[in-house]
Amino acid sequence: MALRELEICGYRSLRSVRLPLQQLNVITGPNGSGKSNLYRALWLIAQICEGDFAQSICREGGLLSAMWAGPRTNHKKPLRMSLGFRTDDFSFQLTCGFPAPSGSLFCYDPAIKEEAVWFGKQRKPSTTLLDRSPGSTWIRDVEGNRVEYPLILGENESVLSQLREPHRFPELFAIREEVRGWRFYHTFRTDEEAPLRSPRVSVRTPVLSHDGSDLAAALQTILEIGNAGKLLDTIAAALPGRSLEILSNDPEPWGKSPRYTELSVGLATSGCTRPLVARELSDGTLKFLCLAACLLSPRPPALIALNEPEASLHPDLLEPLARLIVDAAEFSQVWVSTHSPLLATHIQTISQVAPIRLQLKEGETIIEWAEEE
């Protein structure tokens, strides 16, 4: 289920953006041009399907903070924020605004005003799977019948996150589960107290966690059931004189006395008589290992989104990172938001995919190449 188009209206600097997408998408532009806003809009769509939309808006400062704050052409229309996307098979759109005035103190919750899912690009009554409007929600069931949704819906969360009875609504459940499988990486904790710097109880980990806390287990999983050769070759090329070692506190994990096995990251280093452990490695080295783990996942997700992956990395690591990103796009759709012209250039040189450049005009994010067409 590849994304073909993202449509965002009324979110922060994104007054009205329609962005066609490819298998590999690199978003660039100066500071404040809206790169992070586009990334976060995509992330919010994933939170819609997780049932965490309202809390995510709250963590951004509330709906008032998330809304487009620029000039409006029609002051008679209520303020609205719309998030939507289109794939090869279907389209989704959710529109929210402020709740109706009442005595409640929750007056800035994102109240869902409209929500729809339909087959294809153009919405028609015959192709609509889900239609939610104030006071009414209907869904097309497995037999193609249009039925009123019987359960009371929370007004600040999507129908998709509140669905029940997957056997009755299999298409909508499939959409939800696909979106919930998207992976977003924008912060890897590498401070002194970061979990990835300490041994962790081992558990097979085909998908790296969002914060990188299970790095050692994710790397060991790649070594055992993934593309171990690619991982080791990448580390050797990016970090000359070093090789990966996953360290265990149990020299005989299959011995007669069972015990918990803890794993930690280590790098055998030329000139050192022992491997350097995670607590001794630089932030940039650990971050590169995290990026390698997420991009070489033995269970590639439908979408991998990276926000400023170049942060903390030495410039020499950007070309190996670019190769990982391009290779990952063979199995997953990849989104990269970057401040680094060098990283964008490396990706373009390897993949022949030109970056999408943003600029800010009077507070509004503009796609440069879209303006030229």
VENVEN-V406817 format. One record per pair of residues at least 24 apart in sequence whose ideal C-beta (glycine too) atoms are under 10 Angstrom apart, sorted by the first residue. I is the first residue (numbers start at 1). J is the second residue. D is the distance in whole Angstrom. If there is no record, write none. Layout:
<<I,J,D> <I,J,D>>
This chain:
<<1,87,5> <1,88,7> <1,89,7> <1,90,9> <1,174,9> <1,175,8> <1,178,5> <1,179,8> <1,181,9> <1,182,10> <1,302,6> <1,303,9> <1,333,9> <2,87,6> <2,88,6> <2,89,10> <2,302,7> <2,303,8> <2,332,9> <2,333,5> <3,42,8> <3,45,9> <3,85,6> <3,86,7> <3,87,6> <3,88,9> <3,179,10> <3,182,9> <3,302,9> <3,303,7> <3,333,6> <3,335,9> <4,85,8> <4,86,5> <4,87,6> <4,88,6> <4,89,10> <4,91,9> <4,121,9> <4,333,10> <5,84,8> <5,85,7> <5,86,4> <5,87,9> <5,91,8> <5,121,8> <6,38,8> <6,41,7> <6,42,7> <6,45,8> <6,83,9> <6,84,8> <6,85,5> <6,86,8> <6,335,9> <7,41,10> <7,82,7> <7,83,8> <7,84,4> <7,85,7> <7,86,8> <7,91,9> <7,92,10> <7,93,7> <8,34,10> <8,37,8> <8,38,7> <8,40,10> <8,41,5> <8,42,9> <8,44,9> <8,45,9> <8,68,10> <8,81,8> <8,82,7> <8,83,6> <8,84,7> <8,85,9> <8,365,9> <9,41,10> <9,68,8> <9,80,7> <9,81,7> <9,82,4> <9,83,8> <9,84,8> <9,93,10> <9,95,8> <10,66,9> <10,67,6> <10,68,4> <10,69,10> <10,70,10> <10,72,10> <10,79,7> <10,80,6> <10,81,4> <10,82,6> <10,83,9> <10,95,9> <10,96,9> <10,97,9> <11,37,7> <11,38,9> <11,40,8> <11,41,5> <11,44,8> <11,57,10> <11,60,10> <11,66,6> <11,67,7> <11,68,7> <11,81,5> <11,82,8> <11,83,7> <11,365,10> <12,36,9> <12,37,4> <12,38,9> <12,40,8> <12,41,8> <12,60,9> <12,65,8> <12,66,6> <12,67,8> <12,68,7> <12,69,8> <12,70,10> <12,81,9> <12,363,10> <12,365,8> <13,37,5> <13,38,9> <13,68,8> <13,69,9> <13,70,8> <13,358,9> <13,360,6> <13,361,10> <13,363,6> <13,364,6> <13,365,4> <13,366,10> <14,38,7> <14,40,10> <14,41,6> <14,68,7> <14,81,9> <14,82,10> <14,83,10> <14,358,10> <14,364,8> <14,365,5> <15,68,5> <15,69,10> <15,70,6> <15,71,9> <15,72,9> <15,73,10> <15,362,10> <15,363,8> <15,364,5> <15,365,8> <15,366,9> <16,68,9> <16,82,9> <16,364,8> <16,365,9> <17,41,8> <17,358,9> <17,364,9> <17,365,6> <17,366,9> <17,367,7> <17,370,9> <18,84,9> <18,86,10> <18,367,9> <18,370,8> <19,85,10> <19,356,7> <19,358,10> <19,365,10> <19,367,7> <19,370,8> <20,86,9> <20,356,9> <20,367,9> <20,370,9> <21,85,9> <21,86,9> <21,87,10> <21,303,10> <21,333,7> <21,335,8> <21,356,9> <22,329,9> <22,333,8> <22,334,9> <22,351,10> <22,353,7> <22,354,10> <22,356,9> <23,329,5> <23,330,8> <23,331,10> <23,332,9> <23,333,6> <23,334,7> <23,351,9> <23,353,8> <24,325,7> <24,326,7> <24,328,9> <24,329,4> <24,330,9> <24,332,10> <24,333,8> <24,334,5> <24,335,9> <24,336,8> <24,347,7> <24,348,10> <24,350,10> <24,351,6> <24,352,10> <24,353,5> <24,355,10> <25,303,10> <25,305,9> <25,329,9> <25,333,8> <25,334,7> <25,335,5> <25,336,7> <25,337,9> <25,353,8> <25,355,9> <25,356,6> <26,306,10> <26,322,9> <26,325,8> <26,334,9> <26,335,8> <26,336,5> <26,337,8> <26,338,7> <26,343,8> <26,344,5> <26,345,10> <26,347,5> <26,348,7> <26,351,9> <26,353,7> <26,354,8> <26,355,4> <26,356,7> <26,357,9> <27,305,10> <27,307,9> <27,335,7> <27,336,7> <27,337,5> <27,338,7> <27,344,9> <27,355,7> <27,356,5> <27,357,8> <27,358,7> <27,367,9> <28,336,9> <28,337,8> <28,338,6> <28,339,8> <28,340,8> <28,341,7> <28,343,9> <28,344,5> <28,345,10> <28,347,10> <28,354,10> <28,355,5> <28,356,7> <28,357,5> <28,358,7> <28,368,10> <29,337,9> <29,338,9> <29,339,9> <29,355,9> <29,356,8> <29,357,5> <29,358,3> <29,359,6> <29,360,8> <29,365,8> <29,366,9> <29,367,9> <29,368,8> <30,339,8> <30,357,9> <30,358,8> <30,359,7> <30,360,8> <31,339,7> <31,360,9> <32,358,10> <32,359,10> <32,360,6> <32,363,10> <32,365,9> <33,339,10> <33,357,8> <33,358,4> <33,359,5> <33,360,5> <33,361,10> <33,365,6> <33,366,8> <33,367,10> <33,368,10> <34,337,10> <34,358,5> <34,359,9> <34,360,6> <34,363,10> <34,364,8> <34,365,3> <34,366,8> <34,367,9> <35,307,8> <35,308,8> <35,336,10> <35,337,4> <35,338,8> <35,339,8> <35,356,9> <35,357,10> <35,358,6> <35,365,9> <36,186,8> <36,307,6> <36,308,8> <36,337,6> <36,339,10> <37,66,10> <37,337,10> <37,358,9> <37,365,7> <38,305,10> <38,307,10> <38,335,9> <38,337,7> <38,356,9> <38,358,8> <38,365,7> <38,367,9> <39,184,8> <39,186,7> <39,305,6> <39,306,9> <39,307,5> <39,308,9> <39,335,7> <39,336,9> <39,337,5> <40,66,9> <40,184,9> <40,186,9> <40,305,10> <40,307,8> <40,337,9> <41,66,10> <41,81,9> <41,83,6> <41,84,10> <41,85,10> <42,83,9> <42,85,8> <42,182,8> <42,184,8> <42,303,8> <42,305,6> <42,307,10> <42,335,7> <42,337,9> <43,182,9> <43,184,5> <43,186,8> <43,305,7> <43,307,9> <43,335,10> <44,81,9> <44,83,6> <44,94,9> <44,110,10> <45,83,5> <45,84,8> <45,85,6> <45,92,8> <45,94,8> <45,158,10> <45,179,7> <45,182,8> <46,179,6> <46,180,7> <46,181,9> <46,182,5> <46,183,9> <46,184,7> <46,303,9> <46,305,9> <47,83,10> <47,157,10> <47,158,9> <47,161,9> <47,179,10> <47,180,10> <47,184,10> <48,83,7> <48,92,9> <48,94,6> <48,96,10> <48,112,9> <48,115,9> <48,157,8> <48,158,4> <48,159,10> <48,160,7> <48,161,7> <48,176,9> <48,179,8> <49,92,9> <49,158,7> <49,160,5> <49,161,6> <49,163,10> <49,175,8> <49,176,5> <49,177,8> <49,178,9> <49,179,4> <49,180,5> <49,181,10> <49,182,9> <50,157,10> <50,158,9> <50,160,9> <50,161,6> <50,176,9> <50,179,8> <50,180,6> <51,154,9> <51,157,6> <51,158,8> <51,160,9> <51,161,4> <51,162,7> <51,176,10> <51,180,10> <52,157,8> <52,161,8> <53,83,9> <53,94,8> <53,96,8> <53,110,7> <53,112,8> <53,154,10> <53,156,7> <53,157,6> <53,158,6> <53,160,10> <53,161,7> <54,96,9> <54,106,9> <54,109,6> <54,110,6> <54,111,9> <54,112,9> <54,154,8> <54,155,9> <54,156,4> <54,157,6> <54,158,10> <55,156,9> <55,157,9> <56,110,9> <57,81,9> <57,96,8> <57,108,9> <57,109,8> <57,110,5> <57,156,8> <58,108,9> <58,109,8> <58,110,9> <58,156,10> <61,108,10> <62,107,10> <62,108,5> <62,109,9> <62,110,9> <63,96,7> <63,97,8> <63,98,7> <63,99,9> <63,107,10> <63,108,5> <63,109,7> <63,110,5> <63,111,9> <63,156,9> <64,98,8> <64,107,10> <64,108,6> <65,108,9> <66,96,9> <66,108,10> <66,110,8> <67,96,10> <67,97,9> <67,98,9> <67,108,10> <67,110,9> <68,363,9> <68,364,8> <69,363,7> <70,362,7> <70,363,5> <70,364,6> <71,362,8> <71,363,8> <71,364,9> <78,113,8> <80,113,7> <80,114,9> <81,110,7> <81,113,10> <82,113,9> <82,114,8> <83,158,10> <84,115,10> <84,116,9> <85,179,9> <86,118,10> <86,120,9> <86,121,6> <87,175,9> <87,178,9> <87,179,10> <87,302,10> <87,333,10> <88,120,10> <88,121,10> <89,119,7> <89,120,8> <89,171,9> <89,174,10> <89,175,9> <90,117,6> <90,118,6> <90,119,5> <90,120,7> <90,121,9> <90,127,9> <90,129,7> <90,171,8> <90,172,10> <90,174,10> <90,175,7> <91,116,8> <91,117,7> <91,118,6> <91,119,8> <91,120,7> <91,121,6> <91,122,9> <91,123,7> <91,127,9> <91,128,10> <91,129,10> <92,116,7> <92,117,5> <92,118,8> <92,129,9> <92,130,9> <92,158,9> <92,160,8> <92,172,10> <92,175,7> <92,179,8> <93,117,8> <93,118,9> <93,123,8> <94,132,9> <94,158,6> <94,159,9> <94,160,9> <95,132,10> <95,133,10> <96,155,9> <96,156,8> <96,158,10> <99,155,7> <99,156,8> <100,134,9> <100,155,10> <106,155,10> <106,156,8> <109,154,10> <109,155,8> <109,156,5> <109,157,10> <110,155,9> <110,156,6> <110,157,9> <111,155,5> <111,156,6> <112,137,10> <112,153,8> <112,154,9> <112,155,6> <112,156,7> <112,157,7> <112,158,7> <112,159,8> <113,155,9> <115,153,10> <115,158,6> <115,159,6> <115,160,8> <116,159,10> <117,159,9> <117,160,8> <117,171,8> <117,172,6> <117,175,7> <117,176,10> <119,171,9> <129,169,8> <129,171,6> <129,172,6> <129,175,8> <130,158,10> <130,159,6> <130,160,8> <130,163,9> <130,169,8> <130,171,9> <130,172,6> <130,175,9> <131,159,9> <132,158,9> <132,159,6> <137,162,10> <139,163,8> <139,165,10> <139,168,8> <139,169,6> <139,171,10> <139,172,7> <140,169,8> <140,171,8> <140,172,9> <141,165,9> <141,167,10> <141,168,5> <141,169,6> <141,170,9> <141,171,10> <141,172,10> <142,166,10> <142,167,7> <142,168,6> <142,169,7> <142,170,6> <142,171,8> <143,168,9> <178,301,9> <178,302,6> <178,303,9> <179,302,8> <179,303,8> <180,301,10> <181,207,9> <181,299,9> <181,300,10> <181,301,5> <181,302,6> <181,303,8> <181,332,10> <182,301,6> <182,302,6> <182,303,4> <182,304,8> <182,305,7> <182,332,9> <182,333,9> <182,335,9> <183,207,7> <183,208,8> <183,209,10> <183,210,8> <183,294,7> <183,297,8> <183,299,10> <183,300,9> <183,301,5> <183,302,9> <183,303,7> <183,304,5> <183,305,7> <183,306,9> <183,332,8> <184,210,6> <184,294,10> <184,301,10> <184,303,9> <184,304,8> <184,305,5> <184,306,8> <184,307,8> <184,335,9> <185,209,9> <185,210,6> <185,211,9> <185,212,8> <185,287,10> <185,290,8> <185,291,8> <185,293,10> <185,294,5> <185,295,9> <185,304,7> <185,305,7> <185,306,5> <185,307,7> <185,308,10> <185,309,7> <186,210,8> <186,211,10> <186,305,8> <186,306,7> <186,307,4> <186,308,7> <186,309,9> <186,311,9> <186,337,9> <187,211,6> <187,212,8> <187,287,10> <187,307,8> <187,308,10> <187,311,9> <188,212,4> <188,213,9> <188,215,8> <188,283,9> <188,286,7> <188,287,5> <188,288,10> <188,289,9> <188,290,5> <188,291,8> <188,293,10> <188,294,9> <188,309,9> <188,311,9> <188,312,9> <189,213,7> <189,283,10> <189,286,9> <189,287,10> <189,290,10> <190,215,10> <190,278,9> <190,281,9> <190,282,8> <190,283,4> <190,284,8> <190,285,9> <190,286,5> <190,287,6> <190,290,8> <190,312,7> <191,283,8> <192,279,8> <194,278,9> <194,279,9> <194,283,9> <194,286,8> <195,278,10> <196,264,9> <196,265,7> <196,278,6> <196,279,10> <196,281,10> <196,286,6> <196,287,10> <196,289,9> <196,290,7> <197,264,8> <197,265,8> <197,277,8> <197,278,5> <197,279,5> <197,280,9> <197,281,8> <197,286,8> <198,262,9> <198,264,7> <198,277,10> <198,278,7> <198,279,7> <199,247,8> <199,248,9> <199,249,6> <199,260,10> <199,261,9> <199,262,4> <199,263,6> <199,264,4> <199,265,9> <199,277,9> <199,278,9> <199,279,10> <200,262,6> <200,263,6> <200,264,7> <200,265,10> <201,249,10> <201,260,5> <201,261,7> <201,262,6> <201,263,8> <202,246,9> <202,248,7> <202,249,10> <202,250,9> <202,253,8> <202,260,8> <202,261,5> <202,262,7> <202,263,5> <203,261,10> <203,263,9> <204,298,9> <205,263,10> <205,293,9> <205,297,9> <205,298,9> <205,299,10> <206,297,6> <206,298,5> <206,299,4> <206,300,9> <207,293,9> <207,294,8> <207,297,5> <207,298,8> <207,299,6> <207,300,9> <207,301,7> <208,289,10> <208,290,7> <208,291,9> <208,292,9> <208,293,5> <208,294,4> <208,295,9> <208,296,9> <208,297,7> <209,290,10> <209,293,10> <209,294,9> <210,294,9> <211,290,9> <212,286,8> <212,287,8> <212,289,8> <212,290,4> <212,291,9> <212,293,8> <212,294,8> <213,290,10> <214,263,9> <214,293,9> <215,246,10> <215,263,9> <215,264,9> <215,265,6> <215,278,8> <215,286,7> <215,287,10> <215,289,6> <215,290,6> <215,292,10> <215,293,6> <215,294,10> <216,246,6> <216,247,8> <216,248,9> <216,262,9> <216,263,4> <216,264,5> <216,265,5> <216,266,9> <216,278,7> <216,289,9> <216,293,9> <217,246,8> <217,262,10> <217,263,6> <217,264,10> <217,265,10> <217,293,9> <218,246,10> <218,263,10> <218,265,10> <218,289,9> <218,290,8> <218,292,9> <218,293,4> <218,294,8> <218,296,9> <218,297,8> <218,298,9> <219,244,7> <219,245,10> <219,246,6> <219,263,9> <219,265,7> <219,289,7> <219,290,9> <219,292,8> <219,293,5> <219,296,9> <220,244,10> <220,246,4> <220,247,10> <220,248,9> <220,263,6> <220,265,9> <220,293,10> <221,246,10> <221,293,9> <221,296,10> <221,297,9> <221,298,6> <221,299,9> <222,246,10> <222,292,8> <222,293,7> <222,296,5> <222,297,8> <222,298,6> <224,298,9> <225,298,5> <225,299,9> <226,293,10> <226,296,6> <226,297,7> <226,298,4> <226,299,9> <226,300,10> <227,296,6> <227,297,10> <227,298,8> <227,327,9> <228,296,9> <228,298,10> <230,292,9> <230,295,10> <230,296,6> <230,323,10> <230,324,9> <230,327,7> <231,289,9> <231,292,6> <231,293,8> <231,295,10> <231,296,5> <231,324,10> <233,320,10> <234,288,9> <234,289,10> <234,291,10> <234,292,6> <234,295,9> <234,296,8> <234,320,6> <234,321,9> <234,323,8> <234,324,6> <234,327,9> <235,267,8> <235,285,10> <235,288,8> <235,289,8> <235,292,7> <235,320,9> <236,320,10> <237,317,10> <237,319,9> <237,320,6> <237,323,9> <238,285,9> <238,288,6> <238,289,9> <238,292,8> <238,313,10> <238,314,9> <238,316,8> <238,317,5> <238,318,10> <238,319,8> <238,320,4> <238,321,8> <238,323,9> <238,324,9> <239,267,7> <239,269,9> <239,281,10> <239,285,7> <239,288,8> <239,289,9> <239,314,10> <239,316,9> <239,317,8> <239,320,9> <240,270,8> <240,316,9> <241,267,9> <241,268,9> <241,269,6> <241,270,4> <241,271,8> <241,272,10> <242,266,10> <242,267,5> <242,268,7> <242,269,5> <242,270,7> <242,272,9> <242,275,9> <242,276,8> <242,281,10> <242,285,8> <243,267,7> <243,268,5> <243,269,8> <243,270,9> <243,275,9> <244,268,8> <244,275,9> <244,289,8> <244,292,9> <245,269,10> <245,274,10> <245,275,5> <245,276,9> <245,277,9> <246,275,10> <247,274,10> <247,275,7> <247,277,7> <247,278,9> <265,289,7> <265,290,10> <265,293,10> <282,312,8> <282,314,9> <283,311,9> <283,312,5> <283,313,9> <284,310,10> <284,311,9> <284,312,5> <284,313,5> <284,314,6> <284,317,7> <285,312,9> <285,313,9> <285,314,9> <285,317,9> <286,312,9> <287,311,8> <287,312,5> <287,313,6> <287,317,9> <287,321,10> <288,312,9> <288,313,6> <288,314,9> <288,317,5> <288,318,10> <288,320,8> <288,321,7> <288,324,9> <291,317,9> <291,320,9> <291,321,6> <291,324,7> <291,325,9> <291,328,10> <292,320,8> <292,321,8> <292,324,6> <294,324,9> <294,328,8> <294,332,10> <295,321,8> <295,323,10> <295,324,4> <295,325,6> <295,326,10> <295,327,7> <295,328,4> <295,329,9> <295,331,10> <295,332,9> <295,334,8> <296,324,7> <296,327,8> <296,328,7> <296,331,10> <297,328,8> <297,331,9> <297,332,8> <299,331,10> <300,328,7> <300,329,10> <300,330,9> <300,331,4> <300,332,5> <300,333,10> <301,328,10> <301,331,9> <301,332,6> <301,333,9> <302,331,10> <302,332,6> <302,333,6> <303,332,6> <303,333,5> <303,334,8> <303,335,7> <304,328,6> <304,329,9> <304,331,9> <304,332,5> <304,333,7> <304,334,5> <304,335,7> <304,336,9> <305,332,10> <305,333,9> <305,334,8> <305,335,4> <305,336,8> <305,337,8> <306,334,8> <306,335,7> <306,336,5> <306,337,7> <306,338,8> <307,335,9> <307,336,8> <307,337,5> <307,338,8> <308,336,9> <308,337,6> <308,338,6> <308,339,6> <308,340,8> <308,343,10> <309,336,7> <309,337,9> <309,338,7> <309,340,9> <309,343,8> <310,336,9> <310,338,6> <310,339,7> <310,340,4> <310,342,8> <310,343,5> <310,344,9> <311,338,9> <311,339,8> <311,340,9> <313,340,9> <313,343,9> <315,340,9> <315,342,6> <315,343,9> <317,343,10> <318,342,5> <318,343,5> <318,344,10> <318,345,9> <318,346,6> <318,347,9> <319,343,9> <319,345,10> <319,346,5> <319,347,10> <319,349,9> <319,350,8> <320,346,9> <321,346,8> <321,347,9> <322,346,4> <322,347,5> <322,348,9> <322,349,8> <322,350,6> <322,351,8> <323,347,9> <323,350,6> <323,351,10> <325,350,9> <325,351,8> <326,350,5> <326,351,5> <326,352,10> <326,353,8> <327,351,10> <329,353,8>>
